[in-house]
Amino acid sequence: MTSLWLNNAEVPARLRLTAGSRFDTVVIGAGLVGLATALLLAEQGREVAVLEARRVGAGTTAASTAKISLLQGTRAQAIAGRHGIASLSRYIAGNVEGLDWLLNFCAGHDIDAQRVPALTYAQNQSETAAVRAEFEATRAAGLPTELVDDIDVPFPIHSAVRLREQAQIDPMAMLAALAADVESHGAPIFESTRAQSLHHRDGEVVIGTEHGEVSAANVVVATGTPIFDRGGFFARLTAQRSYLSAWRVPGPVPQEMYISAGRPIRSLRVFPAEDGDVLLVGGSGHDVGRDGSATAHVQQLLDWTGRWFPGAELLHRWSAQDYHPVGELPYVGPLLPGRDNVLVATGFAKWGLTNGAAAALALAGRLTGKRPPWAGTLSTWRLNEVTSVLAGAKSNAAVARYMTTGWLRLVGAGDHTVPPEGCGRTERHGLRPTAVSTVDGVTTEVSAVCPHLHGIVQWNDAERTWDCPLHGSRFAPDGTVLEGPATEPLPR
């Protein structure tokens, strides 16, 4: 399952951290948020370094559909319903600045950005009310959206809201240019360096990594979900997995960007490859580790594409992980209240390009004393966060349920036979919950207990990974951390 964007991407490998270094600011994570924040600070003369657990582009940014849009499915009505039109307007203002910054960066680095309309559409009659509500919310917040109902596409559309002059890019080309620009300003990027701990010593922030410690006056945690548990962000987010595919389609393909107003989500865009247009189809999302067979979700996506685009040839399929905030607005600001030396950015709800660029502007602005006027709306510790208590309670009730059922499922479990190729299961070896899988002919046994908060991992049959249903940590069959709040592997 390799992303289209990573296929033949030319990104140089970088050295790992040399322990004992000290910087003004250390940024953890080399996706859009981390690299853009590092660049903005380096341009201001700050001494910056970036730590990346794997490689530049290994995270969500290079696994996305890479739509740069102010029309974001049904996000506007969700935010307005929770926080009001004034907060939605400030959210959009931040996204406008993020969009402008990102497109200006692409223009200045010869990265092709296609300007196309974005549409949120109704797949059936029952979704037309959501389309109308999105139109009304976006118009009230000042976006020049329009309602349309005559759209020439092969799949069903009952109505849609359209916003012109949005954009789409190759996210890996953007990340590669960002990384090169960061380094050209004298800021090193250390790859294969996973941050594992954080503490304060002698007025400095000390980050423990698998290769030793590094210290800084300030730290920015740009890791999708914050990897340090202080602040309890894992309890304020829901980890979601969605699937993407790239197709060669005989005949014409839709040239605008589409996303459905209801579930199952269907998201479409076109990538103008050198040898012809490639259609990207995404969706079929679900909470990480909580929804039975991931393969079933992938197959639904493939079947839908085959139905409406007969003769389409599958080129690539892959997946992405995003985090939905229980309070609907992203969290951008201090990890803990009143402590500005450790900042985080998370909760972009699958709209990480505009939100990610906006977050970078807000983070860099906070550290340089030039916060944008809209930044407070994205704060990590908003006064109106109390309105999210009920949603948070519901989310954490689900966490408690999966914690309990995961452990109860192990009572008496002890098959001990070798799983078939591509399969995995959890069982009990004495008192030890064990996750056993067979991949590429190799059977591996690791602990089934997630090192984050001790949930029992579940086998992901589509990606051959161990996924934790509590807060979305994911592991390779040998226990290696892939993503999520966990920073330690599943031990053998």
C-alpha positions as CSV (number, residue, x, y, z in Angstrom):
1,M,0.0,0.0,0.0
2,T,2.3,2.7,-1.3
3,S,1.0,6.3,-1.8
4,L,1.0,7.7,-5.3
5,W,2.9,10.6,-4.0
6,L,5.7,8.4,-2.6
7,N,6.1,6.4,-5.9
8,N,9.4,7.5,-7.4
9,A,9.6,10.5,-5.1
10,E,13.2,11.8,-5.0
11,V,13.8,12.9,-1.4
12,P,17.4,12.5,0.0
13,A,17.9,10.5,3.2
14,R,19.2,12.6,6.2
15,L,21.4,11.8,9.2
16,R,20.0,10.9,12.6
17,L,20.5,13.1,15.6
18,T,23.9,13.5,17.3
19,A,23.1,13.6,21.0
20,G,24.0,16.6,23.1
21,S,22.9,19.3,20.7
22,R,21.1,22.5,21.7
23,F,18.8,24.7,19.6
24,D,16.6,27.7,20.2
25,T,13.6,25.7,18.9
26,V,13.2,22.0,18.2
27,V,10.3,20.9,15.9
28,I,9.2,17.3,16.2
29,G,7.7,16.0,13.0
30,A,8.6,16.6,9.4
31,G,5.2,17.0,7.8
32,L,3.7,20.2,6.6
33,V,3.2,21.7,10.1
34,G,6.6,20.9,11.3
35,L,8.6,21.9,8.2
36,A,6.5,25.1,7.6
37,T,7.0,26.2,11.2
38,A,10.7,25.5,11.1
39,L,11.0,27.5,7.9
40,L,9.0,30.5,9.3
41,L,11.2,30.5,12.4
42,A,14.5,30.0,10.4
43,E,13.6,32.9,8.2
44,Q,13.4,35.1,11.3
45,G,16.9,34.1,12.3
46,R,16.0,31.5,14.9
47,E,18.2,28.5,15.4
48,V,15.9,25.6,14.6
49,A,16.2,21.8,14.2
50,V,13.6,19.2,13.1
51,L,13.3,15.7,14.4
52,E,11.6,13.1,12.3
53,A,10.9,9.5,13.5
54,R,11.1,8.0,10.0
55,R,11.6,10.0,6.8
56,V,10.3,13.3,5.4
57,G,6.9,12.5,4.0
58,A,6.3,9.3,6.0
59,G,3.3,10.7,7.8
60,T,-0.2,12.0,6.9
61,T,0.8,14.9,4.6
62,A,2.2,12.7,1.9
63,A,-0.8,10.3,2.3
64,S,-3.5,12.8,1.8
65,T,-5.5,13.8,-1.3
66,A,-3.7,17.1,-1.1
67,K,-6.7,19.4,-1.6
68,I,-6.1,23.0,-0.6
69,S,-9.7,24.2,0.0
70,L,-11.7,26.5,2.1
71,L,-14.8,24.4,1.4
72,Q,-14.2,21.4,3.6
73,G,-17.0,18.9,3.3
74,T,-19.5,19.8,6.0
75,R,-16.9,21.3,8.4
76,A,-18.4,24.8,8.3
77,Q,-21.9,23.8,9.6
78,A,-20.3,21.6,12.3
79,I,-18.1,24.5,13.5
80,A,-20.9,27.1,13.3
81,G,-23.2,24.7,15.1
82,R,-20.8,24.3,18.0
83,H,-19.2,27.7,18.2
84,G,-21.2,30.2,16.1
85,I,-20.6,32.1,12.9
86,A,-18.1,34.5,14.4
87,S,-15.8,31.6,15.3
88,L,-16.3,30.0,11.9
89,S,-15.3,33.3,10.3
90,R,-12.1,33.4,12.3
91,Y,-11.4,29.8,11.5
92,I,-11.8,30.5,7.8
93,A,-9.6,33.6,8.1
94,G,-6.8,31.4,9.4
95,N,-7.4,28.9,6.5
96,V,-7.3,31.8,4.0
97,E,-3.9,32.8,5.3
98,G,-2.8,29.2,5.3
99,L,-4.0,28.7,1.7
100,D,-2.3,32.0,0.5
101,W,1.0,31.1,2.2
102,L,1.0,27.6,0.8
103,L,0.2,28.7,-2.8
104,N,2.8,31.5,-2.6
105,F,5.4,28.9,-1.4
106,C,4.5,26.6,-4.3
107,A,4.6,29.4,-6.8
108,G,8.0,30.5,-5.5
109,H,9.4,26.9,-5.8
110,D,8.0,25.9,-9.2
111,I,5.5,23.4,-7.7
112,D,2.5,23.0,-9.9
113,A,-0.8,23.9,-8.1
114,Q,-3.9,23.5,-10.2
115,R,-6.6,26.0,-9.4
116,V,-10.0,24.1,-9.6
117,P,-13.4,24.4,-7.9
118,A,-14.2,22.4,-4.8
119,L,-17.6,20.8,-4.3
120,T,-19.5,19.2,-1.4
121,Y,-22.2,17.1,-2.9
122,A,-25.2,15.0,-1.9
123,Q,-24.9,11.4,-2.9
124,N,-28.7,10.9,-2.4
125,Q,-31.8,12.9,-1.5
126,S,-31.2,12.6,2.2
127,E,-27.9,14.5,2.0
128,T,-29.3,17.6,0.3
129,A,-30.2,19.2,3.6
130,A,-26.5,19.0,4.7
131,V,-25.5,20.6,1.3
132,R,-27.9,23.4,1.9
133,A,-26.7,23.9,5.5
134,E,-23.1,24.0,4.3
135,F,-24.0,26.6,1.7
136,E,-25.7,28.8,4.3
137,A,-22.9,28.5,6.8
138,T,-20.2,29.3,4.3
139,R,-22.1,32.3,2.9
140,A,-22.8,33.6,6.4
141,A,-19.0,33.4,7.1
142,G,-18.2,35.3,3.9
143,L,-17.2,32.6,1.4
144,P,-18.6,33.1,-2.2
145,T,-20.1,29.6,-2.4
146,E,-22.9,28.7,-4.8
147,L,-25.6,26.0,-5.0
148,V,-25.5,23.9,-8.1
149,D,-27.5,20.9,-9.3
150,D,-26.5,20.3,-12.9
151,I,-23.1,18.5,-12.8
152,D,-21.8,16.3,-15.5
153,V,-20.2,13.4,-13.7
154,P,-20.8,9.6,-14.0
155,F,-21.7,9.1,-10.3
156,P,-25.0,10.3,-8.6
157,I,-25.1,13.9,-7.4
158,H,-28.4,15.3,-6.2
159,S,-27.1,18.8,-5.4
160,A,-23.8,20.5,-4.4
161,V,-22.2,23.6,-3.0
162,R,-19.3,24.8,-5.0
163,L,-16.4,27.2,-4.2
164,R,-14.3,28.3,-7.1
165,E,-10.5,28.9,-7.3
166,Q,-9.4,26.3,-4.8
167,A,-6.3,24.2,-5.4
168,Q,-4.7,20.8,-5.5
169,I,-1.0,19.8,-5.5
170,D,1.5,17.0,-5.2
171,P,2.1,17.0,-1.5
172,M,5.5,15.2,-1.7
173,A,6.8,17.7,-4.1
174,M,5.8,20.4,-1.6
175,L,7.4,18.6,1.4
176,A,10.6,18.0,-0.5
177,A,10.8,21.7,-1.4
178,L,10.0,22.7,2.2
179,A,12.7,20.5,3.6
180,A,15.3,21.8,1.2
181,D,14.3,25.4,2.0
182,V,14.6,24.7,5.8
183,E,18.1,23.3,5.4
184,S,19.1,26.2,3.1
185,H,18.4,28.5,6.1
186,G,20.9,26.4,8.2
187,A,18.3,24.4,10.1
188,P,19.1,20.6,10.2
189,I,16.5,17.9,9.7
190,F,17.3,14.7,11.7
191,E,15.6,11.6,10.3
192,S,15.2,8.2,11.9
193,T,15.1,10.0,15.3
194,R,12.0,9.2,17.3
195,A,11.3,11.6,20.2
196,Q,10.3,9.5,23.2
197,S,10.3,11.8,26.3
198,L,10.2,15.4,27.3
199,H,11.2,17.1,30.6
200,H,12.5,20.4,31.9
201,R,16.0,20.9,33.2
202,D,17.7,24.2,34.2
203,G,15.2,26.3,32.4
204,E,15.5,24.3,29.2
205,V,13.2,21.7,27.5
206,V,15.0,18.4,27.1
207,I,13.8,15.9,24.5
208,G,14.9,12.3,24.9
209,T,15.2,10.3,21.7
210,E,16.3,6.8,20.7
211,H,19.7,8.4,20.0
212,G,20.1,10.5,23.1
213,E,19.0,13.9,24.3
214,V,18.6,17.3,22.6
215,S,17.7,20.5,24.5
216,A,15.9,23.7,23.4
217,A,14.3,26.9,24.7
218,N,11.1,26.0,22.8
219,V,9.6,22.8,21.4
220,V,6.9,22.4,18.7
221,V,5.2,19.0,18.7
222,A,3.9,18.5,15.1
223,T,3.2,14.8,15.1
224,G,-0.4,14.4,14.0
225,T,-1.5,13.7,17.6
226,P,0.8,15.0,20.4
227,I,3.1,12.2,21.5
228,F,3.4,13.5,25.1
229,D,0.5,12.7,27.3
230,R,0.5,16.0,29.2
231,G,-2.6,18.0,28.3
232,G,-4.7,14.9,27.7
233,F,-5.0,15.6,23.9
234,F,-5.4,11.8,23.3
235,A,-8.8,12.2,25.1
236,R,-9.8,15.2,23.0
237,L,-9.2,13.5,19.6
238,T,-10.7,10.6,17.7
239,A,-8.1,8.8,15.5
240,Q,-9.6,8.0,12.1
241,R,-8.3,5.9,9.2
242,S,-9.4,6.5,5.6
243,Y,-8.4,4.9,2.3
244,L,-7.2,6.3,-1.0
245,S,-6.7,4.9,-4.5
246,A,-5.3,6.1,-7.8
247,W,-6.7,5.0,-11.1
248,R,-6.1,5.2,-14.8
249,V,-9.6,5.8,-16.3
250,P,-10.5,5.3,-20.0
251,G,-12.0,8.5,-21.3
252,P,-12.6,11.8,-19.6
253,V,-12.5,12.2,-15.8
254,P,-14.1,14.8,-13.6
255,Q,-11.8,17.9,-13.4
256,E,-13.1,19.4,-10.1
257,M,-12.6,18.3,-6.5
258,Y,-15.5,16.5,-4.9
259,I,-16.3,15.2,-1.4
260,S,-19.7,13.8,-0.3
261,A,-21.8,15.4,2.4
262,G,-22.6,12.0,4.0
263,R,-21.2,8.6,4.6
264,P,-19.7,6.6,3.3
265,I,-17.4,9.5,2.3
266,R,-16.4,9.6,-1.3
267,S,-13.6,12.1,-2.2
268,L,-12.3,12.7,-5.7
269,R,-9.7,14.8,-7.5
270,V,-7.5,14.5,-10.6
271,F,-3.7,14.4,-10.7
272,P,-2.3,15.5,-14.1
273,A,0.6,13.0,-14.4
274,E,3.0,13.2,-17.3
275,D,1.4,10.3,-19.1
276,G,-2.2,11.4,-18.5
277,D,-4.7,12.2,-15.9
278,V,-4.9,10.0,-12.8
279,L,-8.2,9.9,-10.9
280,L,-7.9,9.8,-7.1
281,V,-10.8,8.3,-5.1
282,G,-10.8,8.3,-1.3
283,G,-13.0,7.7,1.7
284,S,-14.6,4.8,3.6
285,G,-13.1,6.1,6.8
286,H,-13.6,4.6,10.3
287,D,-12.2,4.9,13.8
288,V,-8.8,3.3,14.1
289,G,-8.9,-0.3,15.4
290,R,-12.6,-0.3,16.0
291,D,-14.4,-1.4,12.9
292,G,-13.8,-5.1,12.2
293,S,-12.2,-5.8,8.8
294,A,-10.3,-2.9,7.3
295,T,-10.2,-4.9,4.0
296,A,-14.0,-4.6,3.8
297,H,-13.7,-0.7,3.8
298,V,-11.0,-0.8,1.1
299,Q,-13.1,-3.2,-1.1
300,Q,-16.2,-0.9,-0.8
301,L,-14.0,2.0,-2.2
302,L,-12.7,-0.2,-5.0
303,D,-16.1,-1.5,-5.9
304,W,-17.6,2.0,-6.0
305,T,-14.9,3.2,-8.4
306,G,-15.4,0.2,-10.6
307,R,-19.1,0.7,-10.7
308,W,-19.0,4.4,-11.8
309,F,-15.8,4.3,-13.8
310,P,-16.0,1.0,-15.8
311,G,-12.6,-0.1,-17.1
312,A,-10.6,1.9,-14.6
313,E,-7.2,0.4,-13.8
314,L,-6.0,0.5,-10.2
315,L,-2.5,2.0,-10.0
316,H,-2.0,2.5,-6.2
317,R,-3.9,2.2,-3.0
318,W,-2.9,3.5,0.4
319,S,-4.3,4.9,3.6
320,A,-4.0,7.9,5.9
321,Q,-4.6,8.7,9.5
322,D,-6.2,11.9,10.8
323,Y,-7.5,13.2,14.1
324,H,-11.0,14.7,14.7
325,P,-11.2,17.1,17.6
326,V,-14.2,16.6,19.9
327,G,-14.7,20.3,20.0
328,E,-14.7,20.6,16.1
329,L,-12.0,23.3,16.0
330,P,-8.2,22.4,15.8
331,Y,-5.9,22.7,18.8
332,V,-2.9,25.0,18.1
333,G,-1.0,26.4,21.1
334,P,0.6,25.4,24.4
335,L,0.7,21.8,25.4
336,L,-0.2,22.9,29.0
337,P,-2.0,26.1,30.0
338,G,0.4,29.0,30.6
339,R,3.5,27.2,29.3
340,D,4.4,28.7,25.9
341,N,7.7,26.8,25.6
342,V,6.1,23.6,24.4
343,L,3.5,24.0,21.6
344,V,1.3,21.5,19.7
345,A,-0.9,21.5,16.6
346,T,-3.5,18.8,16.0
347,G,-7.1,18.0,15.2
348,F,-7.3,19.1,11.6
349,A,-10.2,16.7,10.8
350,K,-8.8,15.6,7.4
351,W,-8.2,19.1,6.2
352,G,-4.5,19.3,7.0
353,L,-3.1,21.4,4.2
354,T,-5.0,24.7,4.8
355,N,-5.2,24.0,8.6
356,G,-1.5,22.8,8.7
357,A,-0.2,26.0,7.0
358,A,-2.5,28.1,9.3
359,A,-1.2,26.2,12.3
360,A,2.4,26.9,11.3
361,L,1.7,30.6,11.0
362,A,0.0,30.6,14.4
363,L,2.9,28.6,16.1
364,A,5.7,30.7,14.6
365,G,3.7,33.9,15.4
366,R,3.4,32.9,19.0
367,L,7.1,32.2,19.3
368,T,8.1,35.5,17.6
369,G,5.5,37.7,19.3
370,K,3.5,38.2,16.1
371,R,0.3,36.1,16.6
372,P,-2.3,36.4,13.8
373,P,-5.6,37.9,15.0
374,W,-7.5,34.7,14.3
375,A,-5.1,32.4,16.2
376,G,-7.1,32.5,19.5
377,T,-9.9,30.6,17.8
378,L,-7.6,27.7,17.3
379,S,-6.2,27.8,20.8
380,T,-5.5,24.6,22.7
381,W,-7.1,25.9,25.9
382,R,-10.1,28.0,24.8
383,L,-12.6,29.2,27.4
384,N,-15.5,27.8,25.4
385,E,-13.9,24.3,25.4
386,V,-16.5,23.4,28.1
387,T,-19.0,23.0,25.2
388,S,-16.9,20.0,24.1
389,V,-17.3,18.2,27.5
390,L,-20.3,16.1,26.3
391,A,-18.6,15.1,23.0
392,G,-15.4,14.2,24.9
393,A,-17.4,12.1,27.4
394,K,-18.9,10.2,24.6
395,S,-15.5,9.6,23.0
396,N,-13.9,8.5,26.2
397,A,-16.8,6.2,27.0
398,A,-16.0,4.4,23.7
399,V,-12.3,4.2,24.8
400,A,-13.3,2.6,28.1
401,R,-15.5,0.1,26.3
402,Y,-12.7,-0.9,24.0
403,M,-10.3,-1.1,26.9
404,T,-12.6,-3.5,28.7
405,T,-13.7,-5.7,25.8
406,G,-10.1,-6.0,24.6
407,W,-9.0,-7.5,27.8
408,L,-12.1,-9.6,28.3
409,R,-11.7,-11.1,24.8
410,L,-8.4,-12.6,26.0
411,V,-10.0,-14.6,28.8
412,G,-9.4,-18.2,27.8
413,A,-7.9,-17.2,24.5
414,G,-5.0,-19.5,23.6
415,D,-5.1,-21.0,20.1
416,H,-1.3,-21.1,19.6
417,T,-1.5,-22.3,16.0
418,V,0.4,-20.3,13.3
419,P,-1.9,-17.7,11.7
420,P,-2.3,-18.0,7.9
421,E,-0.3,-15.6,5.7
422,G,-1.5,-12.0,6.1
423,C,-3.4,-12.8,9.3
424,G,-3.0,-11.9,12.9
425,R,-4.8,-12.5,16.2
426,T,-4.5,-11.8,19.9
427,E,-4.2,-14.6,22.5
428,R,-3.1,-15.2,26.0
429,H,0.2,-17.0,26.7
430,G,0.0,-17.6,30.4
431,L,-0.7,-14.2,31.9
432,R,0.7,-12.4,28.8
433,P,-1.6,-10.9,26.1
434,T,0.2,-11.8,22.9
435,A,-0.2,-10.5,19.3
436,V,0.8,-13.1,16.8
437,S,0.9,-12.6,13.0
438,T,2.3,-14.1,9.8
439,V,3.5,-11.7,7.1
440,D,5.7,-12.6,4.1
441,G,6.1,-16.1,5.6
442,V,7.4,-14.8,8.9
443,T,5.4,-15.5,12.1
444,T,6.1,-12.9,14.8
445,E,4.9,-12.7,18.4
446,V,4.8,-9.4,20.2
447,S,3.0,-8.0,23.3
448,A,-0.6,-7.2,22.5
449,V,-0.7,-4.4,25.1
450,C,-0.3,-0.9,23.6
451,P,2.5,0.9,25.6
452,H,0.5,4.2,25.5
453,L,-2.4,3.4,27.8
454,H,-2.5,-0.4,27.8
455,G,-5.3,-1.1,25.3
456,I,-5.3,-4.4,23.5
457,V,-4.3,-4.0,19.8
458,Q,-6.3,-5.3,16.9
459,W,-5.1,-6.7,13.6
460,N,-5.6,-4.5,10.6
461,D,-6.0,-7.0,7.7
462,A,-5.8,-4.4,5.0
463,E,-2.4,-2.9,6.0
464,R,-1.1,-5.8,8.1
465,T,-0.5,-3.7,11.2
466,W,-1.5,-3.8,14.8
467,D,-3.8,-0.9,15.6
468,C,-4.9,0.3,19.1
469,P,-8.6,1.1,19.4
470,L,-8.1,3.4,22.3
471,H,-6.2,6.4,20.8
472,G,-5.0,5.2,17.4
473,S,-1.4,4.1,17.9
474,R,-0.3,1.7,15.1
475,F,2.5,-0.8,15.0
476,A,4.2,-3.0,12.3
477,P,4.0,-6.8,12.7
478,D,7.4,-6.7,14.5
479,G,6.1,-4.1,17.0
480,T,7.8,-1.1,15.5
481,V,5.8,2.2,16.1
482,L,4.2,3.6,13.0
483,E,2.1,6.4,14.3
484,G,-0.1,7.6,17.2
485,P,0.6,8.8,20.7
486,A,2.7,5.7,21.5
487,T,6.5,6.3,21.4
488,E,7.7,2.8,22.4
489,P,7.3,-0.4,20.3
490,L,5.4,-3.5,21.2
491,P,8.0,-5.6,22.9
492,R,8.8,-9.0,21.5
